[in-house]
Structures are given as structure tokens and as C-alpha cells.
Amino acid sequence: MAKKNTTTKVTKPVDDQAFVIHDLTLVSPDRGSKDIGKLKESVISAESVHYPNRVLLYDLYHDILSMDGFLRGIIQKRIDSVNNKKIKFIQADGKENEDLTKLINGQKGRDLITLLMESKLWGTSGMEFVVGPELEFKEVPRKHIKPEKGLITKSQYGTSEQDGFKYQDMPFVWVVGKKNDLGLLLACSMYGIYKRGTFGDYAQYVEIFGQPVRIMKYDAYDTKTKQELKTVMTESGSALAIMIPKQAEFEMKDGKASNADGKLQLGLIGACNEEMSIAILGNTETTKASSSSGYAQSKEHGEQQDELTISDLIFVENLLNSTKFLNILKSYGFDVNGKFEFELDLDLFKLKLRMEIDTFVSTKVPVGDEYWYQTYGIPKPDNYDELKAKMEEQNQLAPPEPDEAETTKKRPEKKVKKGLLPEKKQNLADKFLKNLADFFDQAQH
């Protein structure tokens, strides 16, 4: 097991640490009504050249995320696709640093990776690490981060260095994200607003037309009958009721001719969900099946999401291997002479097809042993050199295969029954590849 490098370990008490986030004036998100006009106003404020401020936009993001279950679900799905992959820290000598591997796969590591992934959704994420014996960090409120100016401001509306701190100069503050990136949630905000209004319309539709309507008529001059009907309406339930004089004409335009079952609202909600799914996951079929979907379409969409997940893994790997984060780990006493690497899941079907190509290529050009180990996820034995020498020795002792032309001359021609072919003699390499192919066949079935 790799040991921590205790020569640089920080021993300053946590209670004496002055945190940046303790100097911030925090304000609760604005929960007022949001519409397309508010969205446009918030984007204009965030994209201002001289005084950019994301407060209005991030309040709108908070409001949409707290109310939209579908959006939260697809976001969690994308983040879990990264969090559920095992990651290791491989030292420069090729061995695994078990301390860092355990750390990054633990809850603190998962929380850290979640914040890194959320920087794609919000445009930025920040964390302040606590000086102490163990890795600990606190999230910096995004409304106080001004990536365009490289500042963390005390007030969420601050815009100058006098109002806050330059986080690039702070060794224990780590902010990730591009300066002008407003995040993937911007592409979902409009659909979230439309969905909220459509759900309100749908609820009203159900309330009005989801129960029978009572229509009562009375003679315009018969006030006693009118009073009695009013009493009946009041005492006979809360269903929609209408009372009109017999002499009046009455026609109820309920919209059932074009929207008899409420599919108009449901169709708009479904369209908004599909647009959100494409914005976050890059597809629609891995979340819900459309009426025209089939196996080929779902398989294609699944492969598209796999490519997106690989891109996210590379994104997180690059951030974890950045100089900033490695220096932070070093301050906690970890040996950071190496790098973080994700373990990718092996697709047995794709590996089988690749093995057929690799086997053919290996008959034409030499292929290194390391390629086989890395491509097919086979662990390399510790006594590799010894086993390799034995295999080469056995290959040298094995009788050489006779030349095909000479064998044909010496061997009389035999009629081979239809459907039967003689088996070729296999060397050790062929047997290894055949056994590997059989293994993947069994795993696939």
C-alpha cells in the first residue's frame, strides 16, 4: 500500500482557518413568478460586457430545478454515469495508490465529482478546502462567483475586486468553469417555464371538464323557483353548476372538438421533455421510449449517450489531474506523483469483433503484449518475464510445422466428406486467442 508523504502534511487547526465563504452575505433564492420575460432579462444581465451578473439567472435555475422532476432526473442520470465508474490513482511506477483511490471513490470524492459535473450545468462550480488532517471542502455559492472577472464577491451583486477576493491567488479555493459559459441549464430554462404554465393549463382543464356540468333553468319571472334551485346547487356538491333563465340562450364552448382528452397540453409537455433530454443527455430514447422507437433506434441512442459519458469521464479526469487539485492533495500529505484514471466498462460484443480484427492483424504485423493486456482488460502477472521466457522456450522445443507444399506432396490426396474440414495444428498463441474468444462467447450468451 502506498504511504502518505507526511513531510508536507498540514497541521493547522481547522478552527483557526478563516474561510472565504464566512465573509459572504448569503441571500435566499428568489422564488417569485418566472416567465419568458424574466428569462430574457436574466440572460441580458449575465451577458453584460462591463457588469456581468448571474444572480437573476441562477435564481431562475434554482426555481426550475426545484419544480421540474424530469429535469432533475436526467441531470442525476448524467452525473451518476460518471460517479458510478471506478477511478484509480496510478503512480508513476505503474502501481496503484490505494489511499487516493479510496479517497476519490468515497463519499467525499463523489461529492467533489458531482460539483465538477455541475459546472457543465451551471457554467461554474467552486469549493473551498478546509485546512486540516483530512480532506474536507465547502461549496462556494455560485451567485457569488464572477468567472468573467475571476472574483468571489462578498455580496452577490458585487462586481469589483474591492467587493471580494481573486480566487486565482487563493491556494485552497478551486473554481472550475469557462468565463462566458452559462451552462446547459440555459437551454432547458425556456422549456421548464413553458412546462410549468402548461401543467397549470392542464390542471385547469381537468378541473373544469373532468367532472359533469349541472345546468339548471328557471322561468325568468319565477323568483321562488330561482331561490330553490340555488339552494339545491349549494347543497348537492361542488361540481360545476350553471343556472340560467329559460328565455336565455346558452352555449358552452369547451374546446372538446379539438382537445377532447387533453392531449394538446400533454403533447406540449412531452415536447419540452424531449428537448430537455436532448440538451442534457444528447438523446431521448434512453430516458423514455417514443411511439415509433425500436431496438435499432434505442441502441443507436444508447451508443450516443456512451460517447457523451466518455467525454464526461475525460473532462473529470483532466480536472482531477490538474496542477491545482494535485497541489491541494499534496497539502494534505498525499503522494501525487501519478494521475487519476477511470476504469472503463468492457463491451463484450464490441471486444469480440475487435478481437477478430486484432487476430488477423497479428498474423501480418507484430503486436506488442501490452496491447493485448490493455485492450482486453487482462491483468498482467507480476512474474510476467518468467512466464514469457517459459512460453518462448516451449515454442522453441515444439516441433516445427511442416511446409504445406511438402506435406501435400508426401500425403496422398484424400476425399474429404462434404461439410468436414481437417483442423489445423494450433500453436500457443492461437490457443490463447481461441480460449479468449470462447470466454467472450460464453459471457455474451
LINBELMO-V537177 format. One record per pair of residues at least 24 apart in sequence whose C-alpha atoms are under 6 Angstrom apart, sorted by sequence separation. I is the first residue (numbers start at 0). J is the second residue. D is the distance in whole Angstrom. If there is no record, write none. Layout:
I;J;D + I;J;D
This chain:
219;244;5 + 214;240;6 + 216;242;6 + 218;244;5 + 212;239;5 + 213;240;4 + 214;241;5 + 215;242;5 + 216;243;5 + 217;244;5 + 218;245;6 + 212;240;6 + 214;242;6 + 216;244;5 + 217;245;5 + 29;58;6 + 216;245;5 + 28;58;5 + 147;178;5 + 146;178;5 + 128;171;5 + 127;171;6 + 127;172;4 + 126;172;6 + 126;173;5 + 125;173;6 + 125;174;4 + 124;174;6 + 124;175;6 + 123;175;6 + 123;176;4 + 122;176;6 + 118;176;6 + 122;180;5 + 122;181;5 + 122;182;4 + 121;182;4 + 120;182;4 + 119;182;5 + 120;183;5 + 201;264;6 + 120;184;5 + 194;268;6 + 190;271;5 + 54;142;5 + 187;275;5 + 1;96;5 + 13;130;6 + 13;131;6 + 10;131;6 + 24;153;6 + 23;153;4 + 24;154;5 + 91;336;6 + 90;336;6 + 91;337;5 + 90;337;4 + 89;337;6 + 89;338;6 + 88;338;5 + 88;339;4 + 87;339;6 + 87;340;5 + 86;340;6 + 86;341;4 + 85;341;6 + 86;342;6 + 85;342;6 + 8;330;6 + 7;330;6 + 8;331;5 + 8;332;4 + 7;332;5 + 5;332;5 + 4;332;5 + 3;332;6 + 4;333;5 + 3;333;5 + 4;334;5 + 3;334;6
